[in-house]
Amino acid sequence: MTGTRIISAGIILILLSLNLEAQDNKILKWNNKQCAVVLTYDDGLNVHLDKVIPALDSAGMKATFYIPGNSSSLSKRMAEWKAVAANGHELGNHTLFHPCAGKSKKRDWVAAEYDLDGYSIKRMVQEIRLANTMLNAIDGKTMRTFAYTCGDRNAGDSSFVDSIQHDFIAGRGVKEEMNLANKVDLFDIGAFMINGQTGDELIDLVKRAKKDSALLVFLFHGVGGEHHLNVSLEAHNQLLRYLKKNEADIWIVPLAEISAFIRESQKNSLKK
């Protein structure tokens, strides 16, 4: 009889532990909303200024724009990007020259001088920090997130991630996964690469995030053109309309803001 009681008590403790873990994830989510969505846009394109920003501002939503230092849009339309930041959008760091691993990943389109396979960690970190200085001169901010170019995390054969963790509040990767609040790695935040999906398919991802009580990060490039990774403007705006209609259940903020929330929530969770 005593053994049965011990087993029963053990089962109860396991169930309580599982319930507390589930509750903990709910406590950490998402500014009292069911899920969180971050809209991110890579490469500092003209279409972001011409089509995306007006749509976001019309819906009252803020997003994160990852702008490499050599973006022609940045050099030619600096005042507009400055206004974007002043209006509450995040200008994220996407390096100075958008280097990617070339030879090791058989990417023939990567220029030899910007092949990460030939970079040292020192060179990569220096270029990333110079990009931060440039962005700070534009927006005056010191807290921002980083997006790994092509999802690559190595310079040469070594990871540079540890070397930049004090420079950013978080780093966005390219793993297509929903991010659970109490488990997300802030320097490998998963994101869904968008290329050709319909509006309904984009909305289905949000519905998954709601079901999982998760953080969903969209990774856009072209929106209505200007990049080979592209989604139609119609599909993009259909997503925005859905988000707006359901904003009572969905927290929609730039990645820096939600990363600060996650960091603080994880810290408080460890104290329990």
Helices and strands as residue ranges (DSSP letters): H 2-28, E 35-42, H 46-47, I 48-52, H 53-59, E 64-67, H 72-76, H 78-86, E 90-93, G 103-105, G 112-114, G 116-118, H 121-139, E 145-147, G 149-151, E 154-155, E 158-159, H 161-164, E 170-172, E 192-193, H 199-212, E 215-220, E 222-223, E 230-231, H 233-245, E 250-252, H 255-271
